[in-house]
Amino acid sequence: MRVDIKRSIDVSKLMAAIVDYTNMTNYRKDDSYLVMSSATRCALMTKCNDGHVSKEIGSERTFDEFYGIPIAICNKLDFGEVDVK
């Protein structure tokens, strides 16, 4: 399942949710992902690389290697209307 966001993401809120989620569990290869725009990905990677999220996300990949973020994180946030594909 892929989810496309119709409005911009609050990056600080998203980063907090990522930290909360990674404290609970590791991502699995079969997790559903949220598809982000390249601009959003760039902003998040910049924050990640600046040390805002320094831990590895999941056991195999770091955050900047993801093309999106798990739906489990999206469920913690208010994105408003989304398109599910």
N, C-alpha and C positions, 0 to 999 in steps of 0.2 A: 504494500500500500504506500502510495506517495501522497503527501499533502502539500499543497501550494498555498502560501499565505497571501492574502489580498492586501494587507496593510503592513506598515513597517513594524519591526520588532524593537521592543525596549531592550537594548543590549544589556544594560546593567541587571535588569530583571531576569533575562535569559541566563546570564553568567551565574547568578545566584542559584537558579534552578539546576544548572549543570553541576555545580559544586554539591548541592543537596543530593542529586541523583547519583553522582559518582561515589558519594560517601555510603550509599546504600548497596550498590551493586555494580557489576561490570556489564558493559554492553555485550550483547550476543550478536553473532553474525546474522541471525535471522530476525533481528529487531526491525520494526518498521521505522522508516526515517522521514523526517520533515525535509523537504527540498527548499533550500534557501537561494536567494538571488546571489550573484557573484559579489555585489556590493556588501550585502549583509555578511557573507562568508568572510570577506576581506576584513571587515570591521571586527568580527569575532576572532579571527586569526591574529590580528594585531594585538588585541587585548590578551589573548592567550600567550603570544610570544613575548609580550611585555611583562609577563609574570602574574597576570590577574588569575589565570588558571594554569598553575604550574604542574599539577599532577597529570600523569598519563590517564587518559580516558579509556577504560577498557584494558584488557590484558595484552592486546596486540597492536593497537593503533593509538596515535595521539590525535588530539582534536583537529589539527589542521589537515589531517588526512581524510577526514569525513567529508562527503559531499553534502551531508545534511546532518540533522540531529534526531535522536530517537523520539518517537511519538510519546514515549513515557514522560519526556521532559515537556513536550507541548501540552500534555494534559494538566500540567501544573500551572500553565500560563493562560492568560486571557488573550487569545489572538483574534477574537471575533469570528466572523464568517470565514470558513476555509473551503477549498475545493479538494475533494478526495478523489484520487485517480487510481 
